[in-house]
Amino acid sequence: MWKALSSLPPRGWLYGSSVLVLMFATGAGVAVMRTTSLSSERAPAAAAELSHAPEVPSTTDALTELRQAWEALRATDGQTALVHLQQIDSALPVLQDQILMMQATAYEHLEDSTTAQATWTQLLETFPNSPLVPQALLSTQQTDVLLERYPAHPVTGSWLLERVQQSPQELEFVRQLAEHHPQSAGLSAHLDRWVQAGSPTFSAMDWQVVADAYWVQREYGKASRSYDLAPVTAQNLYRHARSHHLSREAGAARPLYQALLDQFPDSEDAILGRRRYADISDPQTAIQILKPLADRDIPEAAEALLSLARLYSNASSPQAAQAMRESLWTRFPESDAAATLAWELAWPLAESGNVQQAAQLAQRIGLAQKHTEMGAQLSYWAGKWQAQLGDQEAARQIYNRVIQQFPHTYYAWRSAVQLGWPVGDFQAGRKQVDVQFVPARQSLPEASTAVQALYASGLVDLAWQRWQWEVDQFDPDLTSAQIFTTGLLRNAAGEHLRGINQVTSLLFAPKPDVEVLRQRRDFWQVVYPLHFHDSSTNQVGGDQQSQKGFAQWANQFNLNPLVIAALIRQESRFEPEIESVAGALGLMQVMPSTGAWIAGQLGLQQYTLTYPGDNLYLGAWYLDYTHRTYNDNTVLALASYNGGPGNVAKWLNQLGFSDPDVFIEKIPFLETRGYVKAVLGNYWNYWQLYTQEGETLLSEQFQRRLDG
């Protein structure tokens, strides 16, 4: 039997407590949910409200019982769980279906199938519209009803995957899995069996299901063959062509891209298809493909104009190239393409000594940008070049504009340094900072009262599970609030990489509702979290060293803890067991060979790079080592951490280090150049979020930005 509750992993980072008062209206009355707080401006008002609510003591006790019951269930201790659940009675009306589910699971742990089945049935009869119904249907063996009524539900997907793994011959379940859960892990092998057994009788719609599933599984060769037999639609033609393209079969991709343009010229897929088609065409053909897109008044025309400017320039057609540039800068001055093209021209101008022209171009295009990193880069260098020309006041004004206009970028940090702000400069790795980490706990912007209650009481695993059962996280039409709630709960429940990335995707979304979300402190604490700051939460052979979080290692090795956090965010997104393509492991992405060398230096006999405690110890030691190697210069320490000391030595010999800004822009490895900027940009945001001086210095700039 698939266990809905006890199978949830115990890992996860739970936010600290803060005041949150939520009123949950139910048919049985009103329940007041409250968590305690160490410090909050809202505490007096919350206490006053609660003093008039006689339900609070019993509700608070009930929440304690619920948390203890959940801990018992995670330990498969059904008897203890039932004792705690029985103490709740009806104090939590908004969670009665959840309590029934927990009781049923407890009886399953006790192998009391009769009572478990009766409890599941009670849930079905009492709460027929609950999002927990699919689990109850599965637990009462009503799988036909489950498949008919809830084919796309996560519970159904988990059961289908388990079923096809146990009974590979039941190919009808493979089709259900492919159609409704194409993202399922390991689906490709099951698709292969289904195609091998059933392809002679497949309809076009069967091939559609197969092709889409292979596409989601990134099996592009198999997807291309399947799309060849699926119905002809704009999306299918694009995916068919793109599958060949990604499989390095340009000859097969070109006629399919052309068919897409011929048959569906105005479709969304044709817009992207033109750009892909041009990428694998000769220059003259590419120009003809891109011209119709460049002439349209849509955002995608900007990228077409950028490509055309490059194509004409490479074809020694300077007048045509300049016409494309001016068209891009005039029609789409805020686009990333406009900034990218301006940078491609401005940097060589400055390098050749034409600093005045470089500064003018960079300032013209850079300050027209809204959110792009390249816009920040252009604007910052416009300031640098103005300073080089002797106009310090113009430079100062531009630096202030960069901070105001691009407040979360690496170049905003560089601008702050140029303005004399105490943010660390290129010795940030050794800067001592007072980290003020008060985890935010705010009501979710869009969630049911049950999810709100679970989240408010600290049961984030259950809140995350229930949210997934209430909202289709793969729905392309999710609202910004739903995307944020999904990312926040996912991150809190331990899926750090996906949670961080999901909320980060909203950073520059040009939507009014996103601006509201960006004013929430918990928004930024998801984008820039401090997981493993206080403790590694792991015990490795009783070694007390393994209990330390990166704050303690930062103190031991005289490192800035926020630089460590910034590095971890870039390296692993705080995923302790992640492995890179190159084989680097854990939070700080330590290569096994490097880990062995570090362990030798430390006299460490036993360690595991996927245990947070060990990884933080070895990674912090190595970051300290690279700082010691390069006289505490954080730029060189980070470049060495990513690109290796041999390459850094070569770059220093080739490029010099008279201006660290110039050195960074000239790092030959695109990955290392981006890495150094990303880590220091992360640090800048951590400094803003978790230090008093950061909040104080930035508050005025943020207010100006909000005031428009």
N, C-alpha and C positions, 0 to 999 in steps of 0.2 A: 504494500500500500504506500502510495506517495504521500509523505507527511508534509502538510502545508506549512506548519509552524516550526517544528523542531529541525527541519532541514535548512532553515535560514542560517547562514554562517555567523559565528559569534564575533567576527571582526567588525570593526566600524568605529568611527570617531563620533562620540556623542558630544554635542555642544554643552557647555557649562550652563548653569541655570541663571535665569534672569526673570524679572516679573513678566508674567503674561496672564492677563485675565480674559477669558473667552466665555461668552454666554451662548450656550447651546440650547436652542428651543427645540423641544420634542413634544410628542403627544402626551407624555407623562408629566411635563412641567419644564423647568429650566434647571440645567446643571451648570454650576460655576466651576471652571477649571482654573487651577492656580498652581504656579510653581514658585518656589522661594527665590530670593535674590540676595546677592552680596551687596550690590549697590545699584541703584537705579533712581532716576529722577521721578519715575512714575510710582515708586513704592508707596508714598503717603496716600495718593489718590486711590491706589489699588486697595490699600488696607482699609480705607474708609468705605469703599464700595463693599468689600467683603464683610465688614463688621455688621452690615445689615442683611447678610445672607445666611440664614440658619443652616443651609445645606452644606456650607463649606467644610466643617469638620468631618462629616461623613464622606464627602467627596474626596477630600484630601487623603483620608484613611483608605478609601476605596482605590485611589490611584496607587498608593503604596502597595496594597494587596495585589493589584493588577501587575505592577512591575515585578513583584516577587513571584507571582504565578508564571510570568513569562520567563524569568530566569530558571525556574524549576523545569519548565517545558524544554528549554534549550538544553538542560541537563538530562532530559528524558525521565524526569522524576514526576510521574503522573500523580502520585498520591499527594505530594506536597503542593503541586499546582492546584489540585482540587480543593485542598484545605483553604488556600488563599482565595480562590474564586468564590467559594461558598460564603466568604466573609463580605463580599461585595454586595450581594443581594441586588437591590434595584437602584443603588446609588448612582450608577452611571447609565442612564437610560439610552443615551446616544450610542453606547457601545454594547448593547445587549446582544446583538448578533455576533460581535467579536468575542464576547464572553462565551456564548454557546459554542462557537468554533473552538475556542481554547479548551472548553470542557470536553468536547468530543475528542480532541486530540489527546487529552490527558487519559481518557478512558482507553484509547487505542494503545497508549504506552503501557497501560495496565493489562492489556490483552482482554479487556472486557468489551468484546465486539457488540454484544447485545445492547448495552447501554450507550455505547458509542453511536451505533446506528440510530437508536431512538433519539439521541441528541441532535445528530445531523438532520433527521427528519423534522424535529421540532424547529430547527433553524429554517428549513425549507417552507414549512407551513406558516411560521410566524412572520418571517421576513422574506416573502417571495421576490421582492425587488432588490434585495441586498446584493452588493457586488461579491459577497462571499458565497452566493448560490452555486456558481460553477464548482467550487471546491466541495460543497455539500453533495452535489450531483455525482461527482467523481467518487467521493467516499461512500456513497450509497449504491455504487455500481450502475448508475443511470447514465452510462456513457453515450447511448444513442441520443438521449435528450440533450446531453452536453454538446455533442457534435452538431446537432440540429439547431440549437438555440444560441450557442456560444462558440462558433467555429474559430473565431479569431482571438479568443480569450487566452491569456498566458497560461492558465491552468490546463486548458485544452492542448495548447502547444507542448507543454511539458509531458502530458500524458501520451500524446501522439508520438513524441520522440522516444519515450521509454518503450512504447508499444512496438515501433518499427525496429528498435534495437533488439527487443526480445523475440519478435516474430518477423523476421525479414521477409518471409513469403507473403505477408499481408500487404500487398502493394497498394491497395485502395487507401490505406492510411498514409502511405508516402505521398500520394496525390494531395490529400488533405493538408499534410504538413507543408508541402511545397507551395500550395495555393495560399494558405493563411499564415504560415510561419516560415517564410523563406530564409530568414536570418538564423534559423536553428543551427547550432554547432554540429558539424559532421554531416550535414544534409547531403553534400555532394555524392558521397558513396551510395546513399540510398537512391538518389536520383539516377545514378549510373545503372543500378539494378533495375529500376523501373523502366528506364529507356530500353535497356537490353531485352527485357521480357515483353514489353508492350508496344514498342514503337511501330510494328506493322499495322496495328489497329488504332493508332493515335489519330484523333481528330486535330484540326488546326488549333482548337482551343486547348487541347492537351499539350500541344507543342508550345502554346503561349505560356502555360503554367510552368513547363519545364524550362523554357528560355529565361523567363523572369527570375526563376529560382537560381539558375546557374549564374545569372547576372549579379544577383545579390550576393551569391557565394564567391564572386570574383573568379569564376571559372570561365574566362572569356572565350577560349577556344570552343568549348562545348556550347556556350551561349550562342556563338555565331552560327554554328550548325543548326541549332534549334530554332533560332529566329528565321532561318531560311525556310522553315516549314510552317511558321506561324502566320496569322493574318497580316496583311500589309497595312500598317499604320505609321504615322509620323514617328512615334516613339520607337516602334519596332525597327524601322529603317535606321534610325539614329543608333540604337543599341547594336544592331547588326553590324553597321559600319564601324562603330567604335570598338566593338569586340575584336574585329579583324585588326583595327588600328593598334589596340593595346597588345595584340598578339604579334605585332610587328609584321603584319601582312598588308602592307600599304596598297599593293596591287589589287587586292580583293576589296579593300575599304573604299577606294576612290569611286568606283561606279555606284556603290551603295549611297555614298554621300551625294553624288550627283542625282540619283533617283529621288532622294529625300528633297533636294532643292527643286526638282522638276515637278514632283507630285504634291508636295506640301510646302510651297514656297513661303507662306506666311505663318507657319507654325512656330511655336517656341523652340521645338527641336531643331528646326531649320536654322534658326539664329545661331545656336551653338555649333550646329553641323557645319556651317560655313567656315567658322574659325578653325574647327578641327580639319576640315578638308584642305584649307589653305596651308596648314602646317605640314602636310605631306605632298604638296604640289610644288612644281617648279615656280620660280619667281613671277614670271609673266602670267601663268595660270592663276597663281595665288592673288595677284592684283585684280584680275577679272572676277574672281570669286568674292573678294572682299569689298569691291566698290559698291555693289547694291546695299550692303549692310552699312557701310560708312555714310551713305546718303540718307539713311533713315534717322528720324528724330527719336531714338530710343537709347537708353544707357549703354547697350552693348555696342553701339556705333563707336564709342570712344576707343575700345580695344581694337576695332577694325582700323580706325585712323592711326593708331600707334603702329600697328603692323604695316600699314601702307607707307607711313613715313620711313620706317626702317627699310622696307623693300625698295622704295625709290632711292633712298640714300645709298644702299648697296649696289643699285643698278646705275649709279653715277647720274642720277637725274635730280640735281640739287633744287631746281625750281619746283618740281612736283613734290619733292620731299618737304620743302618749306611750306608749300600750300597745305599739305596734310597737317603739318605741325600747327600752323595758325588756325586751321579749321578746328583742330582738337582743342587748342587752348582757348579759342573764342566760344565754341559751342559747349564744351564740357570742361570748364576750368576747375571744377571740384572733383573730377574723376581721378582715380589712382593712375590711370593711363597718362593723364596730362602731367602729373607729378613725375612719373617714371621717365617720360620722354624729356622733361625739363632737366632732370638730374643727369641723364645720359649726355646732355649737351653742356650743362653748367660745369660739371667737374673737369672735363678736358679743357674748357676755357680757362678755368682758374689755374690748372696745372701748367698751361702754356703762358701764363702771365697776364691774361686778360681778366683780371679779378673784377674790375668794374662791371663788365658785361655779365660775368657769371653772377655777381651779386644782384644785378637788376633782374635777370631772368629768374633766379631762385626766389627772390622776394615777390615778384609778380605772380608766379604760379604757386609757390609754397603757401603764402598767406591767403590764397583763394580756396585752399583746401578746408575741409571740415574735420575729418577724423583720421585721415590716412597716415600711416607711418612714414611713407615717402614724402608727404606734405610737411611733416614735422622735420624730416631730414633736410629738405630743401630750405625751410625757413631758418633752421638753426645755422646752416652754413651761410645763408644770406647775412646773418648776424656776425658770424666769424669773419666773413670777407669784408663786411663794413668796418669791423674793428681793424682788420689788416690794412684797410685804406685810410685809417686814422679817424673815422667817424664813430667815436665811442658812444655818443648819445644815441645815434641811430641803431647801433648794435644793442644797446641796453633796451631800447624800445622793442626791438624784434625779439630779444630773449623773453621779455615779459609777455609778448604776444604768443610765443611758443608755449609757455606754461599755461596761459589762459586758454589757448585754442586746442592744444594737444596735451592735456595735463597728465595722461597716463603713459606717455611714451618715453623711450630712452632719451630722446632729444630734449624733452622737458627737463629731465634730470641734468643733462649737460648744460642747459640754459640756466638752471638753478645754480649750478657750480659757477658759471661765468658771472652770475649776479652776486656771488659771494655768500650764498646760503650755506649753512653748516650741514651739508648732506654727504660729505665724505670724499668727494672727488675720486681720483683713481687709486686712493688708498682706503677705499670704503671697506675692504675686507678686514682691516684692523681697527676700524672706528668702533668705539664703545657706545652702545646705544642702550637706552632704558626701554625695553619692550613692555608695552602695556596691552596685554592680551585679555580683553573682556569679551568672550564669545557672545555674539548677538543671538537672541531668540525672539523673533517677531512672529506674529501670526502670518500664516501662509496667505499669499495674495489670492489664490484660487484653489480651494479644496473643500471637501465635504466637512461637516462638523465632526464626523468620526475621525477623519484623517487629522483634522486640527487637534482633536483631543489626544490622540496617540502621540502626535508630535510634541504637543505642549507638555505631556507627561514624561517625555524623554524616551518613549518607545519608538525610536526612529526606524528600526527594522520593520516593525509592524506597520508603521505609518507608510513606509516606502512600499511594502508589499500591497497594502490596501490601495494606495494611490495607483499602482500599476493595474490593479484589478478594476479600478474605476475609470481610468483614462487610457486610451490607446496611445502609448508613447511613440508609435511609429506613424501616427496620423499626420500627414503633411500640413494639415490645417490647424494644428495646435496654436492656441493664442500665446502671446509672449508670456503672460502670467503662468500658463500651463507649462511652457518650456522651462521657465525659471523654477517653478515648484518641482518639476521632474528633476532638474539638475541639482537643486538644493537637497532634496531627499536622497537622491542617489549618492551624492557626495557624503552626506551625513551617515548613510548606511554602509559606507566603506568602498563604494565604487568611485574612487576619487578621480581617476583619469576622465571617465566619461562625464561625471558630474561637473567637474571643473570646465571641461571643454564645452559642455552644453550651455552653461551660464555665460561663459566667455563669448560664445557665438552671438550673444545679445549686446555685446559691448558697443558695437558700432551700427546696430540695426537702426535704420532711419524711420523709427516709428514713435509716435508720441507716447504710447503706453510704455515703451521701453525706457523712456526718460524718467518716468515715475519709478520704475523698478530700480533704476540706477541711483536713486536717492536713498535706497535702503542700505543700511550697514551690512546686513547679512548677504546682500548681493555681492559686495566686495570681499567679504570674508569667505565666500565660496570661490570667487575668482582667484583670490590670493590667500589661501588658507595657511594655517600654522599646525598642520597635523604633525605629530611626533615632536612637538616643541618641548613639552614638559617631561614626557616619558616615552620610551620605545614600546611600552605595553607588551614586551616579550620577555620571557625567561629562558635563558639558554644555559642549561646545565647548572643552574644555581649561581651563575656568574653575575655578581652585582653590577659589573660594568654594563651588562646588557640591558639594565633598567633605565639607563640614562637617555633622556631626549637630547635633541641637538642643541638645546640651550645650554645644557651642562657641558657638552663637548666643546661648544663655542667658548665657554668660560675657561675650560681647561687649556685650550690651545690658543687663547687670545684672538679669537675670531669674532667677527660681527655675526650674531645669530641670524640677522635678517638677510645677510648675503648667503648663508647656508640655506635658508628657506628659499631664496631666489634660485639658487642652483638646483635644489631638489625639485622645485616646480618645473624647471626647464628640463631636467634630466629624466624624471620619472612620473611627474604629476602625483607624487606621493604614493605610488603603487609599490609596496615593499617586495613583491615577487616578480616584477617586470623584468624582461630580458630583451636587450636590443638585438638587432640583426647581427651586430659584431660580437655579441656574447657578453656584453656588460650587464651587470646584475644589480638589482635592488634600488633603494631610494636614491643613492648618489652615483649609481651606475659605475660600479667598480669592476674593471676587467679582472677575471680570475688570476691572470699572471701578475697584474699589479697588486691585487689583494694578497697574493702569496708573498710578494716582496715586502709589502707593508707589514704583514704579520711577522716576517722575519726581523724587521727593524724593531718591532714592538716586543718580540719574544712571545708572541701569541701562538699557542699550540693548537687550539681548536676555535674555529669560527665558521659561520655560515653567512654568505653574502646576502642571502634572501631574508635573514632575520634583521629587523630594523636596528636592534641594538648593535650588532656586529657591524652592519653596513655603515651606520652613522659614526661609529668609532674609527673604522678604517678610512672612511671618506673624509672625515674632519681632519684626521691626522695628515692625509695626503694634501688637502687644501692648505693646511698650515705649512706643509713642506714646500709646496709650490710658491707660497708667499715668501718663505724664507729664502728660496732659491733666487727670487727676483726682487729682493730688497723691499718686500711688502707692497709691490705694485700689483694691484688686483687685476688690471687688464692682462698683464703677462701671466699672472697666476692662472687666470681663467682660460686664456689661450692655450697654455700648456696643459691644463686639465683636459681640454677637449682635443687639441691638435697634436699634443706631444711636445716634449722639451726639445727634441731635435729640430722640429719644424720652427719652433719659436726662435731658436738660435739662428737658423737660416734667415728668417724674416728680419730679425734685428740687424743682421749683417747686410741684408739687401736694402732695407727700408729706413734704417735708423729709428730713433725714438725721440727726436727733438720735439715733435708735436704728437702726443698720443692720439688725438682725434684723427690726424692724417694716417697714422699707423693703422688704426682700426679699420678705416675705410679701404686701406690697401692690402689687408690680409688676403693672401691669394685664395685660401680655402673659403668658399662661400659659406659652408656649414660653420666653420669656426668664427668667421666674421659675424654671422647672425647669432651665434651662440653667445659671444661676448656682449653684444648689444642686448640680447634677450635677458640674460642674467642680470645685467646692471639695470635694465628697464624694470625687471621684476623687483629688484631691490628698491628702486625709487618708489614703487607702489606700496611695497611693504613698509617703507619708512613713513610714507604718508598715512598709512592706515593704523600702524601699531606704535607710533611714538607721539608724544605730546607735542614736541617741536614740529613734527611733520604736519600734524593736524592744525596747529596754530598758524604756521606760515602759509599753508595752502588754503585755509578757510576763506580768506578774502578773494583769492583767485577763483575758487569754485563759485563763490557768490556772484562774482562778476559774470562768470560763464552762464549761470542760471538766469541772471537778469538779462542776458542776451546783449 
